Amino acid sequence: MIKALKKELLIYIGILVALSLLMHPERISMVESPYQLIHPFAWSFGVYVVVAVLRWIVSVVLKVFKRKKAES
């Protein structure tokens, strides 16, 4: 369980870093309010949810194909 959580946290942090550097690298020095720093977290969470759903769909499809292959 801990290994899975570490993997998910690493994926989320990777998405967070990539999006925060790619979205607005020039804005880091122009931060007027601490709430502006939440912007990359919101986008990262959204992308993480999309990635998690896609990973879940792929795993379900693979499980279905494995069952069908094992039955035949």
C-alpha positions, 0 to 999 in steps of 0.5 A: 500500500505504501509503495502504491501511494509513493508511486501515485505521489511521484506521478502527481509531483511530476505532473505538478512540476511539469505544468508549473514550469511549462505554464507560466515560468515568467510569473514566478517572480511576479507573484502578488498574492500567495493564492496565485501559487494555487493555480498550478496545483489546480491544473495538476490535480485536473490532469492527474484525475484525467491520467488516473481515469485513463490508467484505470480504463486501460487496466480494466480493458487489459483485465478483460482481455486476460480473462477472455484469453484464459477462458479460451 
